[in-house]
Amino acid sequence: MQHLEEVKNILADVLCLGERRNDLEEDSILLGNIPELDSMAVVNVITTLEEYYGIAIDDDEISARIFETLGSLTRFIEQKLAE
């Protein structure tokens, strides 16, 4: 998972996690575990990821499954990059 650290840093920056970024690992649960990750934050994370990686994410592609863990979010981004 070559983009894990980048996705982690983007997520931490958008959510203003500060030192809590160091606690994020591939299997870290996101939804329901990080209070800052509400519906508006999901939109901001998606927008930032699109801009950073130069990809487009359709609304119908976004699901709770993608934001389940840091690893699932990273795998989704890597799939988008491979398209």
RORONU-941655 format. One record per atom (N, C-alpha, C, O, CB): y, x, z; residue in three letters. Coordinates in steps of 0.2 Angstrom, whole numbers, plus 5000, padded with zeros to 4 digits. Each point is the difference from the previous one (the first is absolute). Glycine has a CB too. Layout:
N
YXZALA/...
end
This chain:
83
499450045000MET/500649965000MET/500650045000MET/500350025005MET/499149895001MET/500850114988GLN/500650054999GLN/500749985002GLN/500450045002GLN/498950014990GLN/500849885008HIS/500649985002HIS/500149975007HIS/500549975001HIS/499650004987HIS/499450045016LEU/500049975007LEU/500750025004LEU/500349965003LEU/498450044997LEU/501450075000GLU/500650025003GLU/500749974998GLU/500449985003GLU/499050124999GLU/500649894991GLU/500649984997GLU/500149925002GLU/500549985002GLU/499450104988GLU/499649885009VAL/500049935002VAL/500149995007VAL/500449965002VAL/498850024989VAL/500550075014LYS/500249995007LYS/500750025001LYS/500349965004LYS/498550084998LYS/501550014995ASN/500750015001ASN/500549954998ASN/500549985003ASN/499250144996ASN/500149854995ILE/500449944997ILE/500049945005ILE/500549985002ILE/499350064986ILE/499649955014LEU/499949945005LEU/500450015006LEU/500349965003LEU/498550024993LEU/501150085007ALA/500450025006ALA/500750004999ALA/500449985005ALA/498650094999ALA/501349964991ASP/500750004999ASP/500349924999ASP/500549995003ASP/499350134991ASP/499849845002VAL/500349934999VAL/500049975006VAL/500449965002VAL/499150044986VAL/499950015016LEU/500049965007LEU/500350035006LEU/500049985005LEU/499049984990LEU/501350105003CYS/500450045006CYS/499550015006CYS/500249995005CYS/500949964991CYS/498350085002LEU/499550015006LEU/500250065004LEU/499750015005LEU/499549934988LEU/501250115004GLY/500150065004GLY/499450045002GLY/499650014995GLY/501449935010GLY/498950085001GLU/499450045002GLU/499449964999GLU/499450035000GLU/501350035008GLU/499349874992ARG/499449974999ARG/499650014994ARG/499449984999ARG/501149935008ARG/499950124988ARG/499750024993ARG/499450045002ARG/499550004996ARG/501649994998ARG/498950065011ASN/499550045001ASN/499449975002ASN/499450035000ASN/501450055003ASN/499249864999ASP/499449965003ASP/499649974994ASP/499549985000ASP/501150005011ASP/499850024983LEU/499749964994LEU/499450054997LEU/500250054998LEU/500949885000LEU/498350045001GLU/499550034997GLU/499749954994GLU/500249955000GLU/499550125011GLU/499849964985GLU/499849964995GLU/499749935002GLU/500149954997GLU/499650154997GLU/500049905012ASP/499749945003ASP/500449965004ASP/499849955004ASP/499150104995ASP/501849975002SER/500449965004SER/500249934998SER/500149994994SER/500450125009SER/499449845001ILE/500149934998ILE/500849995000ILE/500450025004ILE/498549945001ILE/501350014989LEU/500749994999LEU/500249935002LEU/500449995005LEU/499650094986LEU/499849875006LEU/500249935001LEU/499749985007LEU/499450015002LEU/500649964986LEU/500550005016GLY/499849985007GLY/500050065005GLY/500049985006GLY/499349934989GLY/500850155003ASN/500050065004ASN/500750035000ASN/500150035006ASN/498749994992ASN/501549974997ILE/500750035000ILE/500549945000ILE/500149974995ILE/499550144999ILE/500749885011PRO/500549945001PRO/500550004994PRO/500349954998PRO/499550055015PRO/500550064985GLU/500550014995GLU/499849974993GLU/500449994996GLU/500150115011GLU/498849904992LEU/499749984994LEU/500049924999LEU/499449985001LEU/499950134999LEU/501349864999ASP/500049934999ASP/500049994992ASP/500050044996ASP/500649945016ASP/499549964987SER/500049984992SER/500650034997SER/499950024994SER/499649875008SER/501150125001MET/500550034996MET/499950085000MET/500250034995MET/500649885009MET/498950125001ALA/499850075000ALA/499550014994ALA/500050054997ALA/500349965015ALA/499249954987VAL/499550004995VAL/500450014993VAL/499850044996VAL/499349905011VAL/501450024992VAL/500450004994VAL/500350064999VAL/500050034995VAL/500249855006VAL/500150155004ASN/500450065000ASN/499550064999ASN/500250054996ASN/500749905012ASN/498550054995VAL/499550054999VAL/499850004992VAL/500050054997VAL/499649945015VAL/500349954986ILE/499750004993ILE/500650024995ILE/499850044996ILE/499549865007ILE/501350084998THR/500550024996THR/500150085000THR/500150034995THR/500549865007THR/499450145004THR/500150075001THR/499450044996THR/500150054997THR/500549935014THR/498849994990LEU/499450034997LEU/500150004992LEU/499850054997LEU/499449925013LEU/501049974988GLU/500149994992GLU/500550064998GLU/499950034995GLU/499949845006GLU/500850135003GLU/500550054997GLU/499750075001GLU/500250044995GLU/500749885009GLU/498850105001TYR/499850075001TYR/499550024995TYR/500050054997TYR/500249935015TYR/499349974987TYR/499450024995TYR/500249984993TYR/499650024995TYR/499649975015TYR/501349974989GLY/500149984993GLY/499549954997GLY/499850004995GLY/500850115003GLY/499249845007ILE/499549954998ILE/500349945001ILE/500549995003ILE/498650085000ILE/500549884994ALA/500249935001ALA/499549965004ALA/499450004997ALA/501350004992ALA/499449965016ILE/499549975004ILE/500249924999ILE/500549985002ILE/499350125006ILE/499749864989ASP/500249934999ASP/499949975007ASP/499550025004ASP/500149984984ASP/500749945013ASP/500049965006ASP/499249985001ASP/499850005006ASP/501449964993ASP/498550024996ASP/499349985001ASP/499550055002ASP/499449995001ASP/500949924991ASP/499950155008GLU/499650065002GLU/500050015007GLU/499650045003GLU/500650014986GLU/500349935014ILE/500250025007ILE/499649955005ILE/500049944999ILE/501150104998ILE/498549995007SER/499649965005SER/499950035007SER/500250065000SER/499249894990SER/500450015015ALA/499950035006ALA/499550065000ALA/500150055004ALA/500249845001ALA/499250104991ARG/499550054999ARG/500350074999ARG/499850055002ARG/499449864994ARG/501350094999ILE/500350074998ILE/500450035006ILE/500050065001ILE/500149894988ILE/500250015016PHE/500350025005PHE/499650015007PHE/500350005005PHE/500849954989PHE/498350045005GLU/499550005006GLU/500050075003GLU/500150005006GLU/499249924989GLU/500750135002THR/500050075003THR/500450054995THR/500249984995THR/498750005011THR/501350074997LEU/500450054996LEU/499550024994LEU/500350024994LEU/500450025016LEU/498749974991GLY/499550024995GLY/500049954994GLY/500050024994GLY/499450045015GLY/500649874993SER/499949954995SER/500750004996SER/500049994994SER/499249945013SER/501450084996LEU/500650004996LEU/500050064996LEU/500250004994LEU/500449945015LEU/499250124993THR/500050064996THR/499549994994THR/500250024994THR/500150055016THR/499149904991ARG/499549994995ARG/500349954994ARG/500050024994ARG/499150005014ARG/501349934995PHE/500349964995PHE/500550044996PHE/500149994993PHE/499849915015PHE/500550144995ILE/500550044996ILE/499750044995ILE/500250014994ILE/500649995016ILE/498750044992GLU/499650044996GLU/499749974994GLU/500050024994GLU/499850055016GLU/500049864991GLN/499749964994GLN/500649994995GLN/499950004994GLN/499249955014GLN/501550034995LYS/500549984996LYS/500250074996LYS/500249994994LYS/500249925014LYS/499650144995LEU/500250074996LEU/499550014995LEU/500250034995LEU/500350015015LEU/498949944991ALA/499550024995ALA/500049954994ALA/499750014995ALA/499650035014ALA/501049904991GLU/500149954995GLU/500450034994GLU/500149964995GLU/499849955013GLU/
end
